[in-house]
Amino acid sequence: MVKLKQILKRPLCITLCSAMVITSGNFTIPGIPGVVKAQAEETQEQGENLIDNPGFEGFQGSNIYNWYGNLELTDENKGHNGRCVIVKQDDNGNTQLGQGIIDANTAKIENNTKYNFSVWVKLSENASEDANVTADLAILPDGNWSNSQAGSSAWGLATDNFQASKDEWKELKGSFTTNWEGERPQKIHFQVKGQGTGDVSFYADDVSLTKDSGDSDNENPGGTPGDSENPGDTPGTPENDKNLIDNPGFEGFQGSNIYNWYGNLELTDENK
């Protein structure tokens, strides 16, 4: 069983196991055979997939890159396409799979923009009769989970009339339109959740989040993130100077999980 937890103490000390080598389409970690941190794949019809490690093929030992939840990695051929994860109830009573799409240093989505999502799911063999799977956003305006809002209520996130099955993989899909006022929320998480009574564990694979292909520049005046008409967006960066490291300042975390990193990590105070 995989529990994506890191060791957080104070202060922050990080040991890099080895240098990262950027190759076409993947980040490889030299010296660790078979370990690949997969980049977000592209969906031809709707553009770039904003989800990192969408097929759960990037992992080292018990750490599945970029995701949190009580996750267990399956054999190579058990998923919808290769490997997948089974999502089980965690210590807080939640059966959910999650990934941050906005934090202090990363903004994968823009304001006033429609996004489509998709995830292939299948109920586990032990799931209860009324078990189902849904998707939602956790919107944290001030970065605190105690003040989080659901995307289904704040941004009209909606899914098709969906019922997961134990017998076959089904595609759970839907959309939402970002609509924040003033400053951008400090954190936003995309989550896939089990619902129902009893055991609501499920398998998940091939997650995607893409900007709707019907968007036009008129919905993002100026077309440049961070301009005066999009005050909440992250300032644009020339493509050649784009930082390829996720969560570079270690500001993105939930509890004991520092997003996108692995190692024996200790988190410091804010100003240290």
N, C-alpha and C positions, 0 to 999 in steps of 0.2 A: 504494500500500500504506500502511495506516495503522498507525503504531506509537504507542501511547498513552504518550508519555514527556513529562515536564516537566523543566525545567532546575533542579536543586537545587544550591545552593551554600550558603554561610553568610555573613551572616545572612539572615533571611526578609524580603523586600521585595515587596509586592504592589501592582500598579497596577490599579485597577478601571477597565475600559474605559468603562463607563457604568452608570447606575443601573438596578437591576432593577425591572421593573414587574410586579406580581402581577395577573394577569387570571384569569378563571374557567377553572381547569383547567390553565393553562400559565404558565411564567415566560418572558417575552419579553425580549430584549436590544435596547433601542432603538438605532437607528443601524446595525444589522447585519441587513439584510433577509433574511427566510427562516430565521433562526436561532431555534430554539425549544428550550428545555430542558423536555422533557415530564415531567410528574409521573407517579408510578405510577398506572396506571389501576385501576379497580375491577372485580373479577370478581363478578358478581351472586350466583352460587351459593355462593361460599366467602368473600366479604368482600374486603377491601382487598388489592391486589397490593403486596407489600413491595419489589418490584424497581423501581428507578428506571430510567427510559428503557427500558422493556421491549421496545419495537419498534425501537430504534436510530434513531428519527426526530430525536432531539436531538443536534446536532453543530455544530461550527464548523471548517471546513477539515478538517484531519486528526485533530481531536480529537472522539471520540465520548463524550459525557458519561457519567460514572459507571462506565465499563467499562475493564478493562485486558486486554492480550493483543496478539498480532500480528494486528490486525484490518484488513480492507479493506471499505469500504462499497460496496454494490452500487447499481445503478440503482434508480429508484423502484419499478418493477414486477417486480423479480426475486425478492422475498422471498415468504414465506408470506402476508404482508399488507403490501404496500407495500415499503419498503426492508428489507434485512437486511444481515448482515455475513458475510464469509467469514473463517474462523479458520485461520491458518496457523502453522507451526512458528516459535517465537521463537528468540532467540539462545541460550537455555538448553536448547533441544531439546524444549520443551513446546509442544503444540498445544492451547491452552486459552483460554477466555473466563471472566473472573471479575469479581465485584463484592463489596465488603465489606458485610456486613449487621450486624456489630458492630465498633466500634472504641472509642477512648477517649471519644468524645463522642456516639456514636450506638448505639442498641440497638433493632433492628427486631424482634427475637425475644425471647421470654420463656423461662424455665426450665420444665421439666416440661410441655412443650406439644408437640402434634403439628402438623407443618406438611406441606403438600403442595406439590410443585413440578411445573412443566411447561415444556418448551421444544420448539419445532418445529425439526427439524434435517433436513439433506439432505447427503449426501456430495458433495464436489466432483468435478468431471469427472476430475481427475487422481488421485483417491484409490486406494490399493492394494486388492486383492481382499479382504483380510482386515480392512480398516478398519471401525471402528465408533465410536459416540459414547456416552459415559456422563456422569453427573453425580455430583458429590460435594461435600462440605464440607471446607475446610481450617480446622481448629480450632487456634488459637495461644494456649495458656494464658498464656504470658508475653509474647506479642507477637512472638516470634522464629520465623522460618520454619524454623530448624534444629530446633525442638522441636514442629513442627506434627503434628497427628493427623488422620487421615481420618475423616470423619463416617460412612463406611460401616462402620468397625470400632467407633468410639466410641459412636455413637448409632443404630446399626441402620439407617442410610440404605439404602434399597433401591429398585430400579427394576424395572419390568416386564421380562419376557423380551423384549429389544429388539434389533433389527438395523436399522441405518440403511440408506438406499437412495440410489443416485445418480439414480433415476428419479422419485421423488416425495418430498414432504414427509411426515415422520412425527412423531408426538408422543411424545417421551421424557418419561415422568412417573414419579413415585415419591413417597416420603414419608420423614420422619425425626421422631424425638421427642427434643427437647433434654433433657439429663440431666447437668448439671454439678454438682459438689459444691464447697461453699465459694464463693470468689469467682468471678464470671463471667469466662470467658476474655477476654483483652484484645482479641483479634481473631478474627473468624470470617468466612470468605469462601465464597460460593456459586460453584461452578465447573462448567463444561461442558467436557469433554475428548475429544479424539480418541484412539482406541486402535488398536493393531495395528502392523504393520511398514511401513516405507517412508513414503509420503505418507498422512497421516491427516487432511488438511484437510477442513473441512466448513462448510456454511452454517448459520446460526442465526437464529431470529426468534421474537418473541412469547414472551418468558420470563415466567414467573409464579412467585411464592412466596406462599402464603396460609396463614393459620391454619386448621386443620381445623375444619369447621363442626360437628363432633360434640363439640368441647370444651365443658366446663361450668365454672362458677366453682369447683367442688370441686377441679379440677385446678390452680387458681391461688388458694389460700385468700386471702380478703380481697378479691380482685379488683383490688387496687391495686398496680401495680409499685412495688417498693422497700419493701414492708412487711416486718415482722419475719420472716414466713414465706417471703419471697422475697428473701433478703439480697443476691443477686447482680444483681437487676434494677435498671434505671435508675429513679430517683425519678420519680414522676408529676408532670406539669405541667398546670395548668389549660388547657383547650383554647384559650381566647382568648390565652394567653400562650405558646403553643407556638412554639418557634423553627423557622421554615420553612427555615433554611439548613442544609444537610448539611455535616458536618465543620467546624463553626464555629471551632474552635480549631486547625485544621490538624494535629491529632494523628494523623489517619488517613492512612497512606501505606505504599507498598511500593516500596522502592528509590527510583527517580527519579520515581515517580508519586504526587502528592498528590491523594487522592480528592476528586472533586466540583468541583475548581477548575481553571481554565486561566489561563495568563499566564506571564511570565518570573519564576519563583518561586525564592526562596532560603531553605532551611530553617535555622533557628538551632539553637543548643544548647538542651537541655531547659529550663534555668532563665533563659533570656534574654528 
